[in-house]
Each structure stands twice: as structure tokens, then as C-alpha cells.
Amino acid sequence: MLKIAVILGSTRPGRNGEAVARWVTDVAKKRNDAYFELVDLADYNLPLLDEPIPASMGQYSKPHTIAWSEKINSFDGFVFVTPEYNHATSGALKNAIDFLFHEWKDKAAGFVGYGGSGGARAIENLRLIVGELHMADVRAQVGLSLMMDFENFSLFKPAPHQEAAVNTMLDQVIAWSGALKTLR
């Protein structure tokens, strides 16, 4: 069975992303076409990139990088849950992605963004990044508005149509993850 990670891309105290990532994972676990696991960046405590050799060489020297590599390598595809900070993804998520290279290659990526514009600019930022890593990003995405899907900008209450959007995105992530498995 395909393994898909739902990566919580914020480490901020009081982050909205935790509720969003848990909800995405709960929606995903109603399906029976893949195994889904929530991966919280906060659990890995990655410092600013501190590996002396570029990730493309695959020669990791730090225990935190090795643990992160093993976790990411175990998945066939990813759903990145990202806030939008200053028209981009979070620094924590960008940093976590940059620690690795081959572990991302030939895997599918889907996106759930949240923010004032539904995280659209953060998702566009991530599309550029994952393309450089030889990942296949799917067309469907989920954009959660701080005005429409959160009460008082902090209590997550997704609009009813958002669950269908998650499932459409997951359909594509699963299809591409299966197709790309033949390349790995």
C-alpha cells in the first residue's frame, strides 16, 4: 500500500497549521487506497541547515538529518500543509525540505495552504521548490481562507466544500505516487 505523509509545515507556537494538518489527516484516513501519516516538523527540531555537504550528495553527518532522511524516505508521496508568510511558505518548511534531496525525488506532492489568500502564494512557492527536487506536483490544491475557514482567524472551522477539495487533491497524489513508484 502506498504511504503518504501529511507534513505540517509550521513550527510556530499557537500555529493554525496543527488543526489543519490533523483535519487533512482525518479526511485522508477515511479512505482505503493508501496509508496516511501526519509528520510534524516540530517533532524533528531541525536547526537551520547545518550539513557541511550538499544534500544531493546524500552524505549526512548529523543525527537529526539521518532521522529526517529515514522518515521522508519511507513515503511514496506527500501533502504539504503550509501557512503563507510574506507571500511564501514558512522558513521551517523550506529548511526541512532543503536538508534532503534524493528522498524527495520521483514522488508526488499535493498542497494545502492557509492564509489571507488561502495560502495560494505559499503553494506557488512550494511548486517551484518541489519541481527542482524532481517531484511531481499535482494540479488540485486546497486553499483555506483565514476569513472563511477560521473563526476569529484562529479557530479552524473549514467550509463544507473543503473536504471534497482535499479528496480531489488526494486522488491525484495517490495516482501520481503509484505511477512514480515504478521510477524508484
One Martini backbone bead per residue (centre of mass of N, CA, C, O) as a GRO file, in nm:
protein
  184
    1MET     BB    1   0.098   0.035   0.020
    2LEU     BB    2   0.072   0.351   0.012
    3LYS     BB    3   0.271   0.629   0.140
    4ILE     BB    4   0.145   0.924   0.308
    5ALA     BB    5   0.242   1.246   0.387
    6VAL     BB    6   0.155   1.486   0.636
    7ILE     BB    7   0.299   1.803   0.636
    8LEU     BB    8   0.380   2.013   0.895
    9GLY     BB    9   0.489   2.358   0.807
   10SER     BB   10   0.483   2.440   1.123
   11THR     BB   11   0.644   2.577   1.447
   12ARG     BB   12   0.460   2.760   1.577
   13PRO     BB   13   0.320   2.896   1.827
   14GLY     BB   14  -0.020   2.857   1.782
   15ARG     BB   15  -0.075   2.710   1.530
   16ASN     BB   16  -0.300   2.643   1.266
   17GLY     BB   17  -0.176   2.384   1.128
   18GLU     BB   18  -0.254   2.159   1.321
   19ALA     BB   19  -0.558   2.147   1.258
   20VAL     BB   20  -0.528   2.109   0.956
   21ALA     BB   21  -0.354   1.847   0.951
   22ARG     BB   22  -0.552   1.674   1.112
   23TRP     BB   23  -0.787   1.701   0.916
   24VAL     BB   24  -0.651   1.585   0.666
   25THR     BB   25  -0.588   1.312   0.798
   26ASP     BB   26  -0.882   1.236   0.862
   27VAL     BB   27  -0.981   1.239   0.574
   28ALA     BB   28  -0.776   1.030   0.465
   29LYS     BB   29  -0.857   0.788   0.672
   30LYS     BB   30  -1.134   0.726   0.511
   31ARG     BB   31  -0.958   0.582   0.332
   32ASN     BB   32  -0.826   0.274   0.127
   33ASP     BB   33  -0.563   0.369  -0.084
   34ALA     BB   34  -0.389   0.450   0.177
   35TYR     BB   35  -0.132   0.554   0.383
   36PHE     BB   36  -0.147   0.783   0.664
   37GLU     BB   37   0.083   1.048   0.790
   38LEU     BB   38   0.174   1.254   1.040
   39VAL     BB   39   0.421   1.521   0.997
   40ASP     BB   40   0.604   1.700   1.239
   41LEU     BB   41   0.848   1.930   1.245
   42ALA     BB   42   0.867   1.968   1.559
   43ASP     BB   43   0.978   1.664   1.606
   44TYR     BB   44   1.279   1.736   1.462
   45ASN     BB   45   1.445   1.988   1.529
   46LEU     BB   46   1.556   2.166   1.296
   47PRO     BB   47   1.799   2.336   1.206
   48LEU     BB   48   1.973   2.517   1.043
   49LEU     BB   49   2.139   2.431   0.796
   50ASP     BB   50   2.421   2.190   0.898
   51GLU     BB   51   2.538   2.068   0.644
   52PRO     BB   52   2.846   2.045   0.471
   53ILE     BB   53   2.695   1.876   0.256
   54PRO     BB   54   2.517   1.837   0.002
   55ALA     BB   55   2.223   1.664  -0.038
   56SER     BB   56   2.289   1.535  -0.324
   57MET     BB   57   2.511   1.338  -0.185
   58GLY     BB   58   2.405   1.178   0.084
   59GLN     BB   59   2.611   1.294   0.333
   60TYR     BB   60   2.529   1.250   0.643
   61SER     BB   61   2.623   1.376   0.991
   62LYS     BB   62   2.349   1.416   1.134
   63PRO     BB   63   2.107   1.281   1.330
   64HIS     BB   64   1.867   1.460   1.230
   65THR     BB   65   1.905   1.395   0.928
   66ILE     BB   66   1.880   1.090   0.939
   67ALA     BB   67   1.594   1.081   1.058
   68TRP     BB   68   1.461   1.248   0.832
   69SER     BB   69   1.541   1.066   0.597
   70GLU     BB   70   1.398   0.808   0.690
   71LYS     BB   71   1.116   0.920   0.696
   72ILE     BB   72   1.090   1.031   0.401
   73ASN     BB   73   1.179   0.765   0.252
   74SER     BB   74   0.904   0.601   0.347
   75PHE     BB   75   0.765   0.761   0.115
   76ASP     BB   76   0.555   0.822  -0.186
   77GLY     BB   77   0.415   1.086  -0.062
   78PHE     BB   78   0.276   1.434  -0.041
   79VAL     BB   79   0.140   1.668   0.205
   80PHE     BB   80   0.148   2.012   0.220
   81VAL     BB   81   0.122   2.216   0.509
   82THR     BB   82   0.078   2.572   0.457
   83PRO     BB   83   0.166   2.867   0.525
   84GLU     BB   84   0.147   3.226   0.483
   85TYR     BB   85   0.454   3.411   0.454
   86ASN     BB   86   0.522   3.665   0.274
   87HIS     BB   87   0.443   3.501   0.001
   88ALA     BB   88   0.520   3.222   0.154
   89THR     BB   89   0.657   2.990   0.299
   90SER     BB   90   0.801   2.851   0.549
   91GLY     BB   91   1.110   2.829   0.683
   92ALA     BB   92   1.082   2.546   0.806
   93LEU     BB   93   1.003   2.399   0.545
   94LYS     BB   94   1.237   2.479   0.365
   95ASN     BB   95   1.455   2.362   0.546
   96ALA     BB   96   1.355   2.065   0.549
   97ILE     BB   97   1.381   2.021   0.248
   98ASP     BB   98   1.696   2.104   0.218
   99PHE     BB   99   1.822   1.852   0.371
  100LEU     BB  100   1.719   1.711   0.107
  101PHE     BB  101   1.675   1.495  -0.199
  102HIS     BB  102   1.632   1.184  -0.282
  103GLU     BB  103   1.375   1.146  -0.094
  104TRP     BB  104   1.187   1.319  -0.307
  105LYS     BB  105   1.229   1.170  -0.555
  106ASP     BB  106   0.975   1.054  -0.743
  107LYS     BB  107   0.738   1.222  -0.607
  108ALA     BB  108   0.446   1.331  -0.474
  109ALA     BB  109   0.262   1.658  -0.460
  110GLY     BB  110   0.064   1.823  -0.225
  111PHE     BB  111  -0.169   2.101  -0.125
  112VAL     BB  112  -0.211   2.300   0.183
  113GLY     BB  113  -0.342   2.619   0.235
  114TYR     BB  114  -0.301   2.913   0.457
  115GLY     BB  115  -0.473   3.234   0.456
  116GLY     BB  116  -0.567   3.526   0.316
  117SER     BB  117  -0.522   3.354   0.017
  118GLY     BB  118  -0.512   3.039   0.084
  119GLY     BB  119  -0.195   2.998   0.027
  120ALA     BB  120  -0.119   3.041  -0.279
  121ARG     BB  121   0.178   3.155  -0.266
  122ALA     BB  122   0.299   2.920  -0.110
  123ILE     BB  123   0.235   2.707  -0.320
  124GLU     BB  124   0.392   2.832  -0.552
  125ASN     BB  125   0.660   2.816  -0.407
  126LEU     BB  126   0.660   2.501  -0.376
  127ARG     BB  127   0.652   2.425  -0.675
  128LEU     BB  128   0.940   2.519  -0.735
  129ILE     BB  129   1.086   2.336  -0.534
  130VAL     BB  130   0.980   2.048  -0.618
  131GLY     BB  131   1.079   2.060  -0.909
  132GLU     BB  132   1.387   2.059  -0.834
  133LEU     BB  133   1.331   1.757  -0.689
  134HIS     BB  134   1.159   1.572  -0.886
  135MET     BB  135   0.863   1.643  -0.847
  136ALA     BB  136   0.508   1.580  -0.855
  137ASP     BB  137   0.276   1.817  -0.896
  138VAL     BB  138  -0.043   1.875  -0.835
  139ARG     BB  139  -0.314   2.058  -0.928
  140ALA     BB  140  -0.463   2.014  -0.688
  141GLN     BB  141  -0.589   2.230  -0.425
  142VAL     BB  142  -0.588   2.378  -0.092
  143GLY     BB  143  -0.774   2.670   0.020
  144LEU     BB  144  -0.749   2.848   0.328
  145SER     BB  145  -0.936   3.085   0.489
  146LEU     BB  146  -0.922   3.305   0.751
  147MET     BB  147  -1.224   3.412   0.696
  148MET     BB  148  -1.387   3.125   0.622
  149ASP     BB  149  -1.214   2.877   0.798
  150PHE     BB  150  -1.209   3.086   1.042
  151GLU     BB  151  -1.243   3.181   1.370
  152ASN     BB  152  -1.086   3.457   1.447
  153PHE     BB  153  -0.823   3.338   1.286
  154SER     BB  154  -0.804   3.040   1.478
  155LEU     BB  155  -1.066   2.868   1.443
  156PHE     BB  156  -1.114   2.574   1.291
  157LYS     BB  157  -1.374   2.593   1.013
  158PRO     BB  158  -1.446   2.431   0.760
  159ALA     BB  159  -1.584   2.428   0.482
  160PRO     BB  160  -1.766   2.182   0.334
  161HIS     BB  161  -1.604   2.181   0.047
  162GLN     BB  162  -1.310   2.103   0.148
  163GLU     BB  163  -1.321   1.793   0.154
  164ALA     BB  164  -1.340   1.755  -0.152
  165ALA     BB  165  -1.070   1.893  -0.213
  166VAL     BB  166  -0.895   1.691  -0.067
  167ASN     BB  167  -0.981   1.438  -0.233
  168THR     BB  168  -0.886   1.537  -0.505
  169MET     BB  169  -0.592   1.568  -0.430
  170LEU     BB  170  -0.551   1.273  -0.333
  171ASP     BB  171  -0.610   1.133  -0.596
  172GLN     BB  172  -0.356   1.253  -0.735
  173VAL     BB  173  -0.135   1.165  -0.539
  174ILE     BB  174  -0.188   0.861  -0.565
  175ALA     BB  175  -0.156   0.826  -0.867
  176TRP     BB  176   0.138   0.943  -0.884
  177SER     BB  177   0.270   0.762  -0.674
  178GLY     BB  178   0.225   0.501  -0.830
  179ALA     BB  179   0.366   0.579  -1.095
  180LEU     BB  180   0.651   0.662  -0.960
  181LYS     BB  181   0.738   0.388  -0.837
  182THR     BB  182   0.871   0.277  -1.102
  183LEU     BB  183   1.126   0.480  -1.077
  184ARG     BB  184   1.224   0.361  -0.784
   0.00000   0.00000   0.00000
